[in-house]
């Protein structure tokens, strides 16, 4: 009896401490360094927004999907009301562009749950031949799932690692040459089709927000040894490299679609840790546009507004690629890149006049700092997104201690 009462007392005290700590965190404030209003959208510690390229908004744009210690929840962007939509541990995929349902995997199957009614449907079983690992994505009209898995019929084709550890922490998986495959699942019939195989480290799976048959994926690994960004059709045709390296130590990655699905954007460095760009390629024409940004403005992830007129970045910590020389030496002084940024693209005068085919349009970003992340630990990536009404930049952060979801208002009060 004594032990039970003691445990109950400890539990109660712990809950009270957590509640008190939560109530002492500010709900909103004006960032003294930027003048922008910041709102804490979440109430429970451990709440996080999704990865930067995962669609996390309801079809009507009113709700934001987040994860918390209990599963999946939504936050009403106007009222900040929190609704627990899915209970239990799951792997979140994406919010469907057509229905707004949230797709996720649990216990060998893929489910979809309505954000308002919580009605849940098992969409498909994960194929046995695909194993239980790998990534999934949902196409824009929600008729098809695309997955990545080890190819059970493939053969390993290892590659020779670069000398002197130049491959970094991603080297081992990249050099392993494990056979991989892309496959589709027809949501209506359940039919499974293997559409593409390779021995590269297939990763970063996305589907176009507007074209239901366009897949984007990457060759993961040391970026300076990879032509990383690729697209392919859902029938396995049209394999296409989005950016081919032209110099040693050049890197391109953390790719994402524009909201209209017409352009693929990505972080580009020519070479790594030296000259920084956000680069885009127009899918229909192959035409390229590069926007230059300063070293301190480089961000772990970039994103674009629904109308394509604004970009955002989540900055980078002291261990980031922008805080080091091309040889990997830490810069001294280290710079100050720990901010949420807003970028307004500006074209260089005359850059769109082409006297020669296939020239790149060049511009630059006029940057504005939105939130000071000096107290943020970048082991947690902020993963910026624009709210559908384009009035807020949403991100996750541990700048107050526990992980929470925040929004910063683009217009100053």
BAKEDREN-732770 format. One record per atom (N, C-alpha, C): x, y, z. Coordinates in steps of 0.1 Angstrom, whole numbers, padded with zeros to 4 digits, always signed. Atoms other than C-alpha are relative to their C-alpha. Layout:
BEGIN
XYZ ...
! end
This chain:
BEGIN
+0008-0012+0000 +0000+0000+0000 +0009+0013+0000 -0009-0012-0001 +0028+0024+0009 +0007+0002-0013 -0006-0001+0013 +0046+0017-0024 -0009+0006-0010 +0009-0005+0010 +0015+0023-0044 -0003+0014+0002 +0003-0014-0003 +0007+0055-0026 +0012+0009-0004 -0012-0008+0003 +0043+0067-0031 +0001+0002-0015 +0000-0001+0014 +0042+0059-0068 -0010+0010-0006 +0010-0010+0004 +0009+0078-0071 +0004+0014+0002 -0005-0014-0004 +0024+0108-0053 +0010+0005-0010 -0011-0004+0010 +0055+0108-0076 -0006+0003-0013 +0006-0003+0013 +0033+0106-0107 -0007+0013+0000 +0007-0012-0001 +0011+0134-0095 +0009+0012+0000 -0010-0011+0000 +0041+0156-0087 +0006+0003-0013 -0006-0001+0013 +0056+0149-0120 -0010+0007-0010 +0010-0006+0009 +0024+0158-0138 -0002+0015+0003 +0001-0014-0004 +0021+0190-0118 +0011+0008-0005 -0011-0007+0004 +0056+0200-0126 +0000+0002-0015 +0001-0001+0014 +0050+0193-0163 -0010+0011-0004 +0010-0010+0002 +0018+0214-0162 +0005+0014+0003 -0005-0013-0004 +0035+0242-0144 +0010+0005-0010 -0010-0004+0010 +0064+0242-0169 -0007+0004-0013 +0007-0003+0012 +0040+0242-0197 -0007+0014+0000 +0007-0013-0001 +0020+0272-0184 +0009+0012+0001 -0010-0011-0001 +0052+0292-0179 +0005+0004-0014 -0005-0003+0013 +0060+0290-0216 -0008+0011-0007 +0009-0011+0007 +0049+0321-0236 -0008-0006-0011 +0009+0004+0011 +0020+0316-0259 +0002+0008-0013 -0004-0008+0012 +0031+0344-0282 +0008+0012+0005 -0009-0011-0003 +0056+0373-0283 +0004+0007-0013 -0007-0007+0011 +0072+0398-0306 +0015-0002+0001 -0015+0003+0000 +0107+0387-0315 +0007+0014+0001 -0006-0013-0001 +0128+0416-0302 +0011+0003-0011 -0010-0002+0010 +0154+0411-0329 -0005+0002-0014 +0006-0001+0014 +0130+0410-0359 -0012+0008+0000 +0013-0007+0000 +0098+0427-0348 -0012-0008-0005 +0011+0008+0004 +0077+0398-0360 -0007-0008+0011 +0007+0007-0010 +0050+0381-0340 +0001-0015-0001 -0002+0014+0000 +0056+0345-0330 -0011-0006+0009 +0011+0006-0008 +0028+0322-0318 +0004-0015+0002 -0002+0014-0002 +0032+0288-0301 -0013-0007-0002 +0012+0006+0004 +0006+0267-0318 -0004-0012+0009 +0002+0013-0008 +0010+0235-0297 +0000+0003+0015 +0002-0001-0015 +0002+0230-0260 +0008-0010+0007 -0007+0011-0006 +0019+0197-0253 +0014-0001-0004 -0014+0003+0004 +0057+0192-0252 +0001-0013-0008 -0002+0012+0008 +0069+0168-0278 -0009+0000-0013 +0008-0001+0012 +0045+0181-0305 +0009+0006-0011 -0009-0004+0011 +0062+0185-0339 -0008+0001-0013 +0006-0001+0013 +0052+0196-0374 +0007-0011-0009 -0005+0010+0009 +0059+0173-0404 +0013+0005-0007 -0011-0003+0009 +0089+0171-0427 -0003+0010-0010 +0003-0012+0008 +0093+0201-0449 -0008-0002-0013 +0007+0002+0012 +0080+0185-0481 -0013-0008+0001 +0012+0008-0003 +0051+0165-0465 -0012+0010+0001 +0012-0009-0001 +0017+0182-0472 -0006-0002+0014 +0005+0001-0014 +0005+0189-0436 -0013+0008+0002 +0012-0008-0002 -0026+0210-0442 -0013-0006-0006 +0013+0005+0004 -0063+0201-0445 -0003+0006-0014 +0003-0005+0013 -0079+0205-0479 -0006+0014+0000 +0005-0014-0001 -0096+0237-0468 +0010+0010+0005 -0011-0009-0005 -0063+0251-0454 -0002+0005+0014 +0003-0005-0014 -0078+0256-0419 +0008-0007+0011 -0006+0008-0011 -0060+0228-0400 +0014-0004-0004 -0014+0004+0002 -0023+0219-0396 +0001-0014+0007 -0002+0013-0006 -0014+0182-0390 +0013+0000+0007 -0013+0001-0008 +0012+0175-0363 +0000-0013+0007 -0001+0012-0009 +0025+0146-0343 +0002+0004+0014 -0003-0002-0015 +0025+0144-0305 +0002-0013+0007 -0003+0013-0006 +0033+0118-0279 -0012-0010-0001 +0011+0009+0000 -0002+0103-0284 -0003-0005-0014 +0003+0004+0013 -0002+0100-0322 +0000+0012-0010 +0001-0011+0009 -0015+0125-0348 -0011+0009+0004 +0010-0010-0003 -0034+0157-0341 -0001+0011-0010 +0001-0012+0009 -0046+0188-0359 -0001+0012+0009 +0001-0013-0006 -0043+0224-0349 -0008+0009-0009 +0007-0009+0008 -0069+0248-0361 +0008+0014+0000 -0009-0012+0001 -0049+0278-0374 -0006+0013+0005 +0007-0012-0005 -0076+0303-0365 -0002+0000+0015 +0004+0001-0014 -0087+0291-0331 +0010-0006+0009 -0011+0008-0007 -0056+0270-0321 -0006-0011+0007 +0006+0012-0006 -0080+0243-0311 +0007-0013-0004 -0008+0012+0003 -0062+0209-0309 -0010-0012+0000 +0009+0012+0001 -0080+0177-0320 +0009-0012-0002 -0007+0012+0001 -0065+0143-0314 -0007-0009-0011 +0007+0007+0011 -0072+0125-0347 +0003-0015+0000 -0004+0014+0000 -0052+0092-0345 +0007-0002+0013 -0006+0004-0012 -0042+0075-0313 +0010-0011-0003 -0010+0011+0002 -0010+0054-0311 +0011+0004-0009 -0012-0003+0008 +0024+0053-0327 -0002-0004-0014 +0001+0002+0015 +0023+0056-0365 +0011+0007-0007 -0009-0007+0008 +0045+0067-0393 -0008+0009-0010 +0008-0009+0008 +0029+0098-0410 +0006+0001-0014 -0004-0002+0014 +0030+0100-0448 -0002+0014-0005 +0004-0013+0007 +0011+0130-0461 -0015+0002+0002 +0014-0003+0001 -0022+0148-0461 -0004+0000-0015 +0005+0002+0014 -0041+0139-0493 -0004+0014-0006 +0003-0012+0007 -0044+0168-0518 -0015+0001-0004 +0014+0001+0005 -0079+0157-0529 -0010+0000+0012 +0010+0002-0011 -0097+0146-0497 +0005+0007+0013 -0004-0006-0013 -0075+0161-0470 +0002-0010+0011 -0002+0010-0010 -0073+0128-0452 +0015-0002+0003 -0014+0002-0004 -0041+0120-0433 +0003-0015-0003 -0004+0013+0003 -0023+0089-0446 +0012-0004+0009 -0011+0005-0009 +0000+0068-0423 +0001-0015+0000 -0002+0014-0001 +0014+0034-0418 +0000-0005+0015 +0000+0006-0013 +0008+0011-0388 -0002-0015-0002 +0002+0014-0001 +0013-0026-0383 -0002-0007-0014 +0000+0007+0013 +0020-0036-0419 -0011+0005-0010 +0011-0005+0009 -0008-0015-0435 +0001+0015-0001 +0001-0015+0002 -0015+0020-0448 -0014+0004+0002 +0013-0004-0004 -0044+0038-0433 -0002+0015-0005 +0004-0014+0003 -0063+0071-0441 -0011+0004+0010 +0010-0005-0010 -0082+0091-0415 -0005+0014-0003 +0006-0013+0002 -0106+0119-0420 +0003+0010+0012 -0004-0009-0010 -0094+0150-0401 -0011+0006+0008 +0011-0006-0007 -0129+0161-0391 -0008-0011+0008 +0009+0010-0006 -0149+0129-0385 +0008-0011+0007 -0009+0011-0005 -0119+0106-0376 -0003-0013-0006 +0003+0013+0007 -0134+0079-0398 +0013-0005-0006 -0013+0006+0004 -0105+0056-0406 -0003-0012-0010 +0000+0010+0010 -0100+0033-0436 +0014-0006-0002 -0012+0006+0005 -0074+0007-0443 +0001+0001-0015 -0001-0003+0014 -0062+0017-0477 +0007-0012-0007 -0008+0011+0007 -0037-0011-0485 +0009-0007+0010 -0010+0007-0008 -0016-0038-0470 +0014+0003-0007 -0014-0001+0006 +0022-0033-0474 +0004-0014-0005 -0002+0013+0006 +0032-0060-0498 +0011-0008+0007 -0010+0008-0007 +0051-0089-0482 +0014+0001-0007 -0013+0000+0007 +0078-0088-0509 +0007+0013+0002 -0006-0012-0002 +0084-0052-0500 +0006+0001+0014 -0004-0001-0013 +0091-0060-0464 -0008+0010+0008 +0006-0009-0008 +0082-0037-0436 +0007+0014+0001 -0007-0013+0000 +0107-0009-0442 -0004+0008-0012 +0002-0009+0012 +0109+0018-0469 -0009+0011+0003 +0008-0012+0000 +0091+0050-0476 -0012-0002-0009 +0013+0000+0008 +0056+0057-0490 -0004+0014-0003 +0006-0013+0003 +0039+0086-0507 -0013-0003-0007 +0013+0001+0006 +0004+0092-0520 -0001+0010-0012 +0000-0009+0011 -0003+0107-0554 -0011+0010+0001 +0008-0012-0002 -0023+0139-0560 -0015-0003+0000 +0015+0003+0000 -0057+0123-0568 -0003-0011+0009 +0002+0010-0010 -0052+0097-0541 -0006-0013-0005 +0003+0013+0006 -0056+0067-0564 +0011-0010+0001 -0012+0009+0001 -0021+0053-0560 +0009+0003+0011 -0011-0001-0009 +0005+0047-0534 +0013-0004-0007 -0013+0004+0006 +0042+0046-0543 +0009-0003+0012 -0009+0005-0011 +0068+0028-0521 +0014-0002-0005 -0014+0004+0002 +0105+0023-0518 +0003-0012+0008 -0004+0012-0008 +0119-0011-0507 +0012-0006-0006 -0011+0008+0005 +0148-0034-0510 -0006-0010-0011 +0005+0009+0011 +0144-0054-0543 +0004-0014+0003 -0004+0014-0004 +0142-0091-0533 +0006-0008-0011 -0006+0007+0011 +0152-0101-0568 +0013+0006-0005 -0012-0006+0005 +0181-0078-0572 +0013-0006+0006 -0013+0005-0005 +0218-0084-0566 +0008+0012+0005 -0009-0010-0005 +0242-0063-0545 +0011+0004-0009 -0011-0005+0009 +0266-0041-0565 +0007+0011+0008 -0007-0010-0008 +0289-0023-0540 +0009+0008-0008 -0009-0009+0006 +0309+0007-0550 +0012+0003+0009 -0012-0004-0008 +0344+0018-0539 -0002+0013+0007 +0001-0013-0007 +0342+0044-0512 +0011+0010-0003 -0011-0010+0003 +0361+0077-0517 +0011-0001+0011 -0011+0001-0009 +0395+0080-0500 -0002+0009+0012 -0002-0009-0011 +0402+0095-0466 -0013+0004+0007 +0013-0003-0007 +0366+0094-0453 -0007+0011-0006 +0007-0012+0006 +0354+0120-0478 -0015-0003-0002 +0014+0003+0002 +0321+0102-0480 -0009+0004+0012 +0008-0005-0012 +0311+0113-0444 -0009-0011+0005 +0008+0010-0007 +0285+0096-0423 -0010-0007-0009 +0009+0007+0009 +0263+0087-0453 +0007-0010-0009 -0008+0008+0009 +0291+0067-0470 -0004-0014+0000 +0002+0015-0001 +0284+0032-0457 -0012-0005-0008 +0012+0005+0007 +0248+0029-0470 +0001+0003-0015 -0002-0003+0014 +0257+0046-0502 +0009-0010-0007 -0010+0009+0006 +0287+0023-0509 -0005-0014+0000 +0005+0013-0001 +0267-0008-0500 -0005-0006-0013 +0005+0004+0013 +0250-0010-0534 -0012-0010+0002 +0011+0009-0002 +0219-0027-0520 -0010+0002-0011 +0010-0002+0011 +0193-0034-0547 -0013+0006+0006 +0012-0007-0004 +0163-0011-0544 -0010+0000-0011 +0010-0001+0010 +0130-0008-0561 -0010+0011+0004 +0012-0008-0002 +0102+0017-0566 -0012-0009-0005 +0012+0008+0004 +0067+0001-0567 -0012+0008+0003 +0013-0007-0002 +0031+0013-0569 -0010-0010+0005 +0012+0008-0005 -0001+0001-0552 -0012+0007-0005 +0012-0006+0004 -0034+0008-0569 -0010-0001+0012 +0009+0000-0012 -0057+0019-0540 -0013-0007-0002 +0013+0006+0003 -0088+0007-0557 +0000-0016-0001 +0000+0015+0002 -0077-0028-0567 +0010-0007+0009 -0010+0006-0008 -0047-0034-0545 +0012-0006-0008 -0011+0005+0009 -0025-0043-0575 +0013+0006+0003 -0013-0005-0003 +0012-0040-0569 +0009-0002-0013 -0008+0001+0011 +0036-0032-0597 +0014+0006+0003 -0014-0005-0002 +0074-0029-0595 +0003+0008-0013 -0002-0008+0012 +0083+0000-0618 +0014+0004-0003 -0013-0004+0002 +0120+0007-0613 +0009-0007+0010 -0010+0005-0009 +0151-0009-0598 +0014+0006-0002 -0013-0005+0001 +0186+0003-0591 +0008-0004+0013 -0009+0003-0011 +0216-0001-0568 +0005+0012+0008 -0003-0012-0008 +0217+0034-0556 -0009+0000+0013 +0008-0001-0012 +0203+0044-0522 -0012+0009-0003 +0012-0007+0004 +0168+0054-0533 -0007+0006+0013 +0005-0006-0013 +0153+0079-0508 -0008+0013-0004 +0006-0013+0001 +0134+0112-0503 -0012+0000-0010 +0011+0002+0010 +0103+0100-0521 -0011+0011+0002 +0011-0010+0001 +0077+0126-0532 -0008-0003-0012 +0009+0000+0012 +0048+0128-0556 -0004+0014-0003 +0004-0014+0004 +0038+0159-0576 -0013+0004+0007 +0012-0004-0006 +0011+0179-0559 -0012+0002-0010 +0011-0002+0011 -0008+0182-0593 +0000-0011-0010 -0001+0011+0010 +0004+0154-0616 -0001-0013+0007 +0001+0012-0007 -0008+0121-0603 +0009-0011-0004 -0009+0010+0005 +0017+0102-0623 +0015+0003+0000 -0014-0004-0001 +0049+0120-0615 +0006-0002+0014 -0007+0003-0013 +0073+0107-0588 +0014+0008+0000 -0013-0006-0002 +0104+0125-0575 +0007-0008+0011 -0008+0008-0010 +0132+0106-0556 +0014+0005-0001 -0014-0003+0001 +0168+0110-0548 +0009-0012+0001 -0010+0009-0003 +0200+0091-0548 +0007+0005+0012 -0006-0005-0012 +0210+0095-0512 +0014-0004+0002 -0014+0003-0002 +0245+0094-0499 +0008+0013+0001 -0008-0013+0001 +0275+0119-0500 -0004+0008-0012 +0006-0008+0011 +0259+0147-0520 +0011+0003-0010 -0010-0004+0009 +0292+0156-0536 +0005-0011-0009 -0002+0012+0009 +0294+0121-0552 -0012-0005-0007 +0013+0005+0005 +0258+0119-0563 -0006+0011-0009 +0010-0008+0007 +0237+0133-0591 -0014-0004+0007 +0009+0004-0010 +0209+0133-0566 -0015+0000-0004 +0015-0002+0002 +0175+0146-0579 -0005-0006-0013 +0006+0007+0011 +0154+0124-0602 -0015+0000+0000 +0014+0002+0001 +0119+0121-0615 -0002-0012-0009 +0004+0012+0008 +0101+0091-0631 -0015+0000+0000 +0015+0002+0001 +0065+0083-0642 -0004-0012+0008 +0004+0012-0009 +0044+0059-0622 -0001-0013-0008 -0001+0013+0008 +0045+0034-0651 +0014-0004-0003 -0014+0003+0001 +0083+0034-0649 +0007+0006-0012 -0007-0007+0012 +0090+0055-0680 +0004+0014+0004 -0003-0014-0002 +0105+0089-0683 +0010+0003+0011 -0011-0003-0010 +0135+0086-0659 +0008+0012-0004 -0006-0013+0004 +0150+0121-0658 +0008+0006+0012 -0008-0007-0010 +0179+0137-0639 -0003+0015+0000 +0004-0014-0001 +0169+0171-0626 +0013+0010+0000 -0012-0009+0000 +0205+0185-0620 +0012-0009-0001 -0013+0008+0001 +0238+0171-0632 +0011+0009+0004 -0011-0008-0005 +0269+0182-0614 +0010+0003-0011 -0009-0005+0010 +0294+0202-0634 +0014+0003+0006 -0013-0002-0006 +0323+0206-0609 +0002-0009+0012 -0003+0008-0012 +0341+0187-0582 -0006+0007+0013 +0005-0004-0013 +0325+0190-0547 -0013+0008-0002 +0013-0007+0002 +0292+0205-0562 -0010-0009+0007 +0011+0008-0006 +0261+0194-0542 -0013+0007-0003 +0014-0004+0002 +0224+0196-0549 -0009-0010+0008 +0009+0009-0007 +0196+0183-0527 -0011+0007+0008 +0012-0004-0007 +0167+0186-0503 -0010+0007-0009 +0009-0004+0011 +0145+0189-0534 -0014+0000+0005 +0015+0000-0002 +0108+0198-0534 -0007+0006-0012 +0008-0006+0011 +0080+0207-0558 -0005+0013+0004 +0008-0012-0002 +0065+0241-0562 -0015-0004+0002 +0014+0004-0003 +0028+0242-0551 -0008-0003-0012 +0008+0003+0012 +0016+0242-0587 +0006-0012-0007 -0005+0012+0006 +0038+0212-0595 +0008+0002-0013 -0007-0003+0013 +0055+0230-0624 +0015+0000+0001 -0014-0002-0002 +0090+0234-0609 +0005-0009+0011 -0007+0007-0010 +0114+0213-0589 +0011+0010+0005 -0010-0009-0007 +0135+0234-0564 +0009-0008+0009 -0009+0007-0008 +0166+0224-0545 +0011+0009+0005 -0012-0006-0006 +0196+0235-0524 +0011-0003-0009 -0011+0002+0009 +0226+0240-0547 +0012+0008+0005 -0012-0007-0005 +0262+0248-0537 +0011-0003-0010 -0009+0001+0011 +0289+0254-0563 +0014+0007+0003 +0002+0013-0005 +0310+0240-0548 -0005+0000+0015 +0005+0001-0014 +0300+0228-0513 +0006+0010+0009 -0004-0009-0011 +0302+0253-0485 +0007+0013-0006 -0007-0012+0005 +0313+0281-0509 -0010+0010-0006 +0010-0009+0006 +0286+0296-0532 -0013-0007+0001 +0013+0006-0004 +0250+0291-0522 -0011+0005-0009 +0011-0003+0009 +0219+0290-0544 -0013-0008+0005 +0012+0008+0002 +0182+0279-0544 -0003-0001-0014 +0001+0001+0014 +0179+0265-0578 -0013-0008-0004 +0013+0007+0004 +0148+0254-0598 +0001-0004-0015 +0001+0004+0013 +0141+0235-0630 -0014-0001-0004 +0013+0001+0004 +0109+0239-0649 -0002-0013-0007 +0002+0013+0005 +0095+0205-0657 -0004-0001-0014 +0005+0000+0013 +0078+0213-0689 +0011+0003-0011 -0010-0005+0010 +0107+0231-0706 +0015-0003+0003 -0013+0002-0004 +0138+0222-0686 +0008+0013+0003 -0006-0013-0003 +0145+0259-0681 +0004+0002+0014 -0005-0001-0014 +0166+0268-0650 +0000+0014+0005 -0002-0013-0007 +0165+0296-0625 +0007-0002+0013 -0008+0001-0013 +0190+0301-0597 -0001+0013+0007 +0000-0012-0009 +0187+0325-0568 +0011-0001+0010 -0011+0000-0009 +0218+0334-0549 -0004+0004+0014 +0002-0005-0014 +0219+0338-0511 +0013-0001+0007 -0013-0001-0007 +0246+0346-0486 +0002-0012+0009 -0004+0012-0008 +0264+0320-0465 -0009-0001+0013 +0008+0001-0013 +0245+0329-0432 -0015-0002-0003 +0014+0002+0004 +0212+0327-0451 -0003-0015-0004 +0002+0014+0004 +0217+0291-0461 -0008-0007+0011 +0009+0007-0009 +0191+0268-0445 +0000-0015-0002 +0001+0015+0001 +0187+0231-0438 -0010-0003-0010 +0010+0003+0009 +0155+0232-0457 -0006+0014-0005 +0007-0012+0006 +0138+0258-0480 -0014-0004-0003 +0013+0003+0005 +0102+0261-0490 -0005+0012-0008 +0005-0010+0009 +0080+0281-0513 -0015+0002+0003 +0014-0003-0002 +0046+0299-0509 -0009-0006-0011 +0009+0006+0010 +0015+0287-0527 +0000+0008-0013 +0000-0008+0012 +0017+0316-0552 +0014+0001-0006 -0013+0000+0006 +0054+0310-0558 +0008+0013+0001 -0007-0013+0000 +0064+0346-0549 +0009+0001+0012 -0009+0000-0012 +0081+0339-0515 +0006-0013+0003 -0007+0011-0005 +0106+0315-0502 +0002+0001+0015 -0003-0001-0014 +0114+0306-0466 +0011-0010+0003 -0011+0009-0004 +0144+0290-0449 +0001-0001+0015 +0000+0002-0015 +0150+0275-0414 +0014+0002+0006 -0013-0002-0005 +0187+0285-0411 +0008-0012+0003 -0008+0011-0003 +0215+0263-0399 +0009+0002+0012 -0007-0001-0013 +0234+0255-0367 +0015+0000-0002 -0014-0001+0001 +0271+0256-0359 +0007-0012-0007 -0006+0012+0007 +0277+0221-0374 -0004-0001-0015 +0006+0001+0013 +0260+0229-0407 +0011+0002-0011 -0009-0001+0011 +0276+0229-0441 +0004+0014-0003 -0004-0014+0002 +0275+0267-0442 +0009+0005+0010 -0009-0005-0011 +0295+0270-0410 +0014-0006-0002 -0013+0007+0002 +0325+0251-0425 +0005+0004-0014 -0007-0003+0013 +0350+0257-0453 -0003-0012-0009 +0001+0012+0009 +0350+0234-0484 +0008-0012+0005 -0009+0011-0005 +0377+0214-0466 -0005-0006+0013 +0005+0005-0012 +0355+0208-0436 +0004+0007+0012 -0005-0007-0012 +0372+0233-0413 -0011+0010+0005 +0010-0009-0006 +0349+0252-0389 +0005+0015-0003 -0003-0014+0003 +0348+0289-0399 +0002+0008+0013 -0003-0008-0012 +0362+0314-0374 +0001+0015-0005 +0012+0003-0008 +0342+0335-0367 -0010-0009-0007 +0008+0010+0006 +0315+0309-0372 -0012+0005-0008 +0012-0005+0007 +0288+0332-0386 -0012-0001+0009 +0013+0000-0008 +0252+0336-0375 -0011-0003-0009 +0010+0004+0009 +0228+0316-0395 -0012-0006+0007 +0011+0007-0008 +0203+0305-0367 -0012+0009+0000 +0012-0009+0002 +0172+0323-0380 -0011-0008-0008 +0010+0003+0010 +0139+0316-0396 +0000+0012-0010 -0001-0010+0010 +0142+0335-0429 -0012+0001-0009 +0009-0002+0011 +0118+0350-0454 +0009+0005-0012 -0008-0004+0012 +0132+0354-0490 -0009+0005-0010 +0007-0005+0011 +0119+0376-0517 +0009+0000-0012 -0008+0002+0012 +0133+0366-0551 +0001+0012-0009 -0002-0011+0010 +0148+0393-0574 +0008-0005-0011 -0008+0004+0012 +0160+0387-0609 +0010+0010-0003 -0010-0009+0005 +0192+0402-0621 -0004+0006-0013 +0005-0007+0012 +0184+0429-0647 +0006-0006-0013 -0004+0006+0013 +0185+0414-0682 +0003-0015+0000 -0004+0015+0000 +0190+0378-0670 -0010-0008-0008 +0010+0008+0008 +0158+0367-0688 +0001+0002-0015 -0003-0001+0015 +0171+0379-0722 +0010-0010-0004 -0008+0012+0003 +0185+0348-0738 +0005+0002-0015 -0006+0000+0014 +0209+0352-0768 +0006-0013-0003 -0006+0013+0002 +0219+0316-0764 -0010-0010+0007 +0009+0010-0005 +0198+0285-0758 +0005-0006+0013 -0003+0007-0013 +0197+0269-0723 +0008+0008+0010 -0006-0008-0010 +0212+0298-0704 -0009+0000+0013 +0007+0001-0013 +0203+0299-0667 -0004+0015+0004 +0004-0012-0005 +0182+0328-0654 +0005+0002+0015 -0006-0002-0013 +0200+0343-0624 -0007+0011+0008 +0005-0010-0009 +0186+0362-0594 +0006-0002+0014 -0005+0001-0014 +0191+0366-0557 -0011+0002+0009 +0010-0001-0010 +0172+0366-0525 +0002+0013+0008 +0000-0010-0010 +0164+0397-0505 -0006-0006+0013 +0003+0008-0012 +0163+0382-0470 -0006+0009+0011 +0005-0006-0012 +0144+0391-0439 -0001-0010+0011 +0000+0010-0012 +0149+0375-0405 -0013+0001+0007 +0013+0001-0007 +0117+0364-0389 +0000-0004+0014 -0001+0005-0013 +0127+0345-0358 +0014-0003+0004 -0013+0003-0005 +0159+0344-0338 +0000-0014+0006 -0001+0014-0005 +0168+0307-0333 +0013-0003+0007 -0013+0002-0007 +0200+0313-0312 -0001-0011+0010 +0001+0010-0011 +0186+0290-0285 -0005-0013-0005 +0004+0013+0006 +0175+0263-0309 +0011-0009-0003 -0010+0011+0003 +0194+0230-0311 -0004-0006-0013 +0003+0004+0013 +0196+0221-0347 +0001-0015-0002 +0003+0014+0001 +0196+0184-0340 -0014-0003-0003 +0014+0000+0005 +0159+0191-0345 -0001+0010-0011 +0001-0008+0012 +0153+0204-0380 -0013+0008+0001 +0012-0008-0001 +0128+0233-0380 -0011-0003-0010 +0009+0004+0010 +0113+0223-0413 -0011+0010-0003 +0009-0010+0003 +0096+0255-0425 -0010-0003-0011 +0010+0000+0010 +0063+0256-0444 -0008+0013+0001 +0009-0011+0001 +0040+0284-0455 -0014-0005+0003 +0014+0003-0001 +0004+0284-0442 -0007+0002-0013 +0007-0001+0013 -0021+0280-0470 -0004+0015-0004 +0003-0014+0003 -0031+0317-0467 +0012+0009-0002 -0012-0007+0002 +0005+0327-0469 +0003+0012+0009 -0002-0011-0010 +0003+0349-0438 +0010-0004+0011 -0009+0006-0011 +0025+0326-0416 +0010-0009-0005 -0009+0011+0002 +0056+0305-0417 +0000-0009+0013 +0001+0010-0011 +0052+0274-0396 +0013-0008+0002 -0012+0008-0002 +0081+0255-0380 -0001-0006+0014 -0001+0006-0013 +0090+0233-0351 +0013+0004+0006 -0012-0005-0006 +0116+0243-0325 +0001-0005+0015 -0002+0002-0014 +0131+0235-0291 +0006+0012+0007 -0006-0012-0005 +0141+0271-0285 -0005+0004+0014 +0005-0002-0014 +0120+0272-0253 +0003-0012+0009 -0003+0012-0008 +0133+0238-0241 -0007-0012-0007 +0007+0012+0007 +0107+0211-0252 -0003+0004-0014 +0004-0002+0014 +0098+0206-0288 -0015+0005-0001 +0013-0005+0002 +0068+0227-0299 -0001+0004-0015 +0002-0005+0013 +0052+0239-0331 -0004+0015+0001 +0001-0015-0001 +0053+0277-0338 -0004+0005-0014 +0002-0007+0013 +0041+0301-0365 +0005+0015+0002 -0004-0014-0001 +0056+0335-0372 -0007+0007-0011 +0008-0008+0009 +0036+0362-0389 +0009+0007-0010 -0009-0007+0010 +0051+0375-0422 -0001+0015+0001 +0002-0014-0001 +0036+0409-0418 +0003+0005+0014 -0003-0004-0013 +0049+0429-0389 -0012+0007+0006 +0011-0006-0006 +0023+0440-0364 +0001+0016+0001 
! end
